[in-house]
Amino acid sequence: MTRFWLIALAMLLSAGPALAQPTESFAAFIRGFEAEAVAAGISSDVYRDAMAGLTPDPDTPRLVTTQPEFTTPVWEYIDTRVTQSRIARGQAAMGRNSQLFERIGRQTGVDPYLLGAIWGIETDYGTVLDNRRLIRPIIRSLATLVHQRRTRYLEDKADLIAALTLLQWGPLTRETLIGSWAGAIGHLQVNPSNVVRFGTDGDADGRIDLHGSLADALATSAAFLRGLGYRPGEDWGFEVELPEGFDYLLADRETFRTVGFFAERGVTRVAGRRFGDLGQEVFLYVPTGRNGPKFLMTRNYLVIKGYNFSDSYALAVAHLTDRLKGSGPLATDWPRATRFPNLEQRIAIQTDLKRLGFYDGVVDGRLGPISQAAYARFQARTGRVADGFITAESYEALRRAR
């Protein structure tokens, strides 16, 4: 067996599941975690009431490994979430609550349509909140995650402590503190840590109820977005067209440049639209290469990613924001015929990029921005369009370069 395949096999064998086999029983974990909860300010009575008779959620392992925003092509994710039906229902729902959306937007500076889009993507405008297959008591879900998931252990632990804090504040109980399998709460699905930090009484009834009060949910998410750095009056970005021969190495989300910088290099808005402020700072984002849509993104796009780190999620929210305002589909379609590399090929891609001196990251088969930037440098060195879009053809190109 060649050295390359030994490396690949080792990586395949070492790529552990999202939920690891716990080293202690769930009951032992519950007993042991009480000390951490008490140290964080939770009373023993609240903790023991919350954990009494608790068993692990059997659905959690499957749900952790099938999050669609991380496991499907971006166009499939958007196609199933930004539909004509959802756009129409969202416009109707916002119309029924127009005064509330206008008030929250005025008070917080957050675009009401962005809040409407998050509402639509997260809970289909609240319609799933009564679905007990999707919405469940979150203490059980979070305790299961802390016990079993190690990739987000600190975040899960913080959310479990925060959920217990919400119980301690009252009037919620273990049965009425409900949300998603990941612990997110309410119409716009805010995790408990951020409910504790940004929770807002949007309807002035003296309590914060993100599940039962749309006003509380909107006000809390608006406060959360502001806390993430949301800039009032600034759009998330806009779709653009690039000229023939454009230097795709300028598609770098780490580097903000002015709109004018890109305009000087022939970048234009789609459909004949004009740029506004040429001094506005943006970065060029080309999520699916030269044959797919291209965007100039503002810092508010990164704020959406702060709400949910997935680019598929952020693009869906951004696009639905525009569609709720009455805009049409993207001008450029996605490259739907693209073939993607499997795990073995992704590991080979990273291994080859590392051997060729373009990549110094971890070889784990996860093709994120660092791997994409490395592949773009390989493309540039070999005379290809350096868009960084990694496909099955990328594997073949790198194999030929061995």
N, C-alpha and C positions, 0 to 999 in steps of 0.2 A: 504493500500500500504506500502511495506517495506521501511525502511530508504534508502536502496541501490537504489531502483527504484525511490524514490523521488529525490535522487541526480542525477541519470541518466537522469530523465525527465527534471530537472532543467538545466542540461548541454546541453541537446538537444535543449531546448527552448532558451538558451542564446547563442548558437553558431550562431552568426550573419553571414549574407552573406558577401562575399568579398567586395562587393560594398554596402555601406549603403545608405539609403534614405537621400539625402542632406537636410540640414536645411534651405537652401536658394536657390532661383532660380538660374539657370545657368547664366542668364543675370546679376543678382546681384553679383554673384561670380566674373564674368569677370570685372565688375566695381570695386569691392573691391580689386581684386588682383593687380590692376595697381600700387598701392602704394608699394607693396612688390617688384614688378618688377623694379620700378624706384629706390627703395632703393638698389637694387642689381646691378644697373648700366645700366638698359635698359632705353632708351629714351622714353618719352611718345608717340612720333610719331611712333616709331617702334612698341610699344605695341599696340597702337590703330589700326594701319594698320593690324597687325597680328590677332587681335581679332574682327575686324569689321564683323558683321553679323554672327559670329560663333555660331553654335548650337552643342549640345552634339552628340557624335558618338553613334548611337543606337546599334552598334555591341559590344561595349566594355563590358557590363555586361556579355554577354554570353562568350566572349573570356577570360575574367579574370577567370571564374570558370571552364574552360575546358582546361587548360594548360596540355598537355599530359605528360610532364615530371614529373608532380606531381599527375596525376590521373590514370595512367596505370601501370601494373607490369613492372619491369625493362626489362624483356626479350621481352615483346611486344614493348616497346619503341625502344629497340636496333634492334629487328627483322625488324621493318618497316623503319629503318634509315640506318642500315649498311647492305645493300643488295648487291648482286653481281653486279647488274646494277650500283648502286651508286659507288661501288669500281672501276669498270671499267671506268665509266665516270670521276671519280676523277683522276685516273691515267692519262687518256687522257688529261684532263684539265691542270693538273700540267705539263704534257709533253709539251703542247703547250706554257706554260708560264715558262718553266724550268729556263731560265736565270733570270727572275724576282724573282722566289722563291729562287734560289741560292743566288742572291744578297741580298735579305731581310734577309735570314738566316745568311749570312756572316756578314752583318752590325749589326744585332741585337743579334745574338747568339741564336735565337729561332728556334727550329726544323721546317724546312719548311713543313714537313708532318703533324705536329700539326696544323699549319696554314691552310693547305689544308683540314684537317679533320673538323676544325671549319667552314670553307667555305662550305664544303659539308653538314654538319648538319644544318647550319643556313639558307642558301639560295639555297641549291642544286647546288652549284658552280655558283651562280648568275642567274640561270634560272628563279627564281621566282620574280626577281626585276622588271619585266614588268607586273606582275600580279596585276592589280588594285583592285582585290578582297582581296589581302593580303597586298599590299603596298599602303599606303595612306598618305596624309599630316599629319605630326605628331603633329603640334600645336593643332589641334582639338582633337586628341587622348589623348595627355597629359593633356590638359585642362579638358577633361572629367574625366580622372583619378584623378586629383587633386581635382576636385569638388566632386567626388563620392566615391573614394576608400580611406579608412582610414588605412588599414593595412600597407600601404607603403607611407603614406602621405608625409613624409619628403623627401624620395627618388623621388617620383613623382614631388614634388614641385621643387626640385633641377634640375630635368631633364627639366621641363618646362622653368625655368629660363635659363638653358643652351641652349635650343632650340632657345629661343628668342635672346640669345647672338649670336648664329650662324647667325640668320637673320640680326642682327645689324652689324656683320662683313661683310656680303655680300659674293658673289653676289646672294646667295640663296634667294628665296621668300617663302611666305607661301605655294604656290602651288608646288614649286620645292623642298622644304625641306620635303622629304618623307621617310617613313620607315614602321615599323610594328605597329600594334595596341598599343604595349607597348612603342613605341617611338624609338626603336632601328634602326640604320641607316646603310645602305650599305651592301656590299657583305658579311661581317662577323658580321654584326648586333651589332654595338657598341652604347650604350646609349649616349644621348647628353652630359651628365656631363663628361663622359670619352672622348668624341670627343673633348670637350673644353680643357681637361687636357692633352690628349695624341695625339691629332690629328697631323698627320705627312704628309708632302707633299712628297709622295713616288716617284712621277714622275717628280719632280722639275719643275712644270709648274706654280708655284706661287700661287696655291690655293689648298685647301684640299676638295676633293670630293669623299667621300666614296662610293657613289652610282655609279658614272660614271667612276671611276678610280680604277681598281683592285690594282694597285701599292699603291695608297693612303690607301686603305682599309687594305692591308696586313701590310704595315708599321705602321699604327695606331694600329692595333691589336697586332702586335709584341711589340710595345712600351707599350701598356696596360698590356700585359702579364709580361713584365719585371717589370712594376710598381707593379704588384701583387706579385712579388718575384720569378719569373721564374728563374731557375738555368740552365744556358747553359750547354749542354753536359750530362744532367741527364734525364733519361727516366721518364715516368709517373709512372712506376711500372711494375709488371709482374705477370702472373698467377702462382700459386704454388699448391702443394699437401701437405696435412697435414697427419701425421701418425695416426694410430689407438690410441685412448686414449689421444690425444692432448688436452691440457688445452685451451679451447676456450675463457676463460676469458682474454687471452692474445690478443684477437682481440679487440683492443682498439685504436681508431683513435686519442685519446688525448695523447697517449704515443708513442714516437718514440724510436725504439730499432735498434741495428745494424742487418744487414743481418746475420752476424755470430751468433748472439743470437738465431735467428730462426733456422739456419742451425744446430746448436748444439742440437736442440730439434727435429730434424728429418724432418724439413720442406725442401722440394726440389722443384726445378722448374719443370714444366710439360715437357713432351716429352723428358726427358733426358738432357735438357739444364743445363748448369752449371751457378752458381752464379759468378758474376764478383767481384766487390769490397765488401769484407765481412764487411768492416767498414762503408759502406753506411747506413745511417739512414732511416728506413722505419717504417710503421705501418701495422699491419695485418688487412685486411678488408674482412669480410665474409658477403656480402650483403644479401644473401638468405640462410644462414645457412649451416649446414654440408653437405647437399645434392646438393649444388650449387657450382659455381666457387669461388675460394678463391684467394686473391691477396695480395702481399706485395706492398704497395704504398709509393712513395716518396713524398716529399713536392710539386713536380710539379703537382701531382694529385690535391692537394688542390688549386693550382693556377688555374687549369681548373675549379674547383668549384667556384673560385672567378669570373670567366667569367659568369658562370650561376650556381646558388647554388645547383641545382638538381643533386643528385648522378646518376640518370638515364642519364641525359645529359652528365655528366662528363665521365661516363663509355662508352657511345656511342662514344664520341669524342676520348677517349683513344683507344678504340678498332678499330675505323676507322683509326686512325693514324697508327696502326700496319698493318692493312689490305692494306692501300695504299703503305706501304713498301714491301708488298708481303707476309706477314705472313698469316697463315690460321685461321680458326675459333677457338674459345675457346676450350680447351681440355675437359672441363667438361660442360655438358649442364645444363641449368637452371631447377629448379624443377617446371615444367610447370603445374603440376596437383595440385599445392598448392591452398587451399581454404583460403581466407582472411576474417577477421572479418568485420562486418558492423559497422556503426558509434555507434550504441547502444552497441555493443559488445566491441568496442575499449574503450569507456568510462568505461565500466565495468572492462576491463582489467586494466586500470590505477587506478580505484578506489580500486580494489582488491590488486594491488601492493602497493598502498599507505597504505591500512589497514594492510598489512603484514609487513610493515616497509622497503620495498625495493625501494620505489619511493617517492620523495618529490617535484615533479614538479607539473605543472598545469594539472588538469583533463579536457582535452578538446577534446579527441578523436584523437589527432594527435600523431601518434606513431613514434617519431623521435629517435635520438640516445640516449637521456636520458631514454626514456621508454624502449628502447631495452636493454640498460645496466642494467636497473632494472629487466627486465624479465630474463636476463642472470643470475643475482644473485639468483633469485628465482629458476631457473633451477639447478644451482649448489647446492643450499641448499637442493633440493629435489631429488638429484641423477640423474638428466637428463644431457644430453649434453648441455653445457651452451653456445649455439651459438647465443642467443638473437634474433632469427628469430621468429617474432610474426605472428601466423597464427590463423585460426579458432580453431584449436586444443588447442592453448594457452588459449583461452577463457574457453574451457572445463576444462583444467587442473587447472586453477585458481578458477573456480567455485567449483570444488571438494575440493579445499583447504580452502574454506570459513569456 
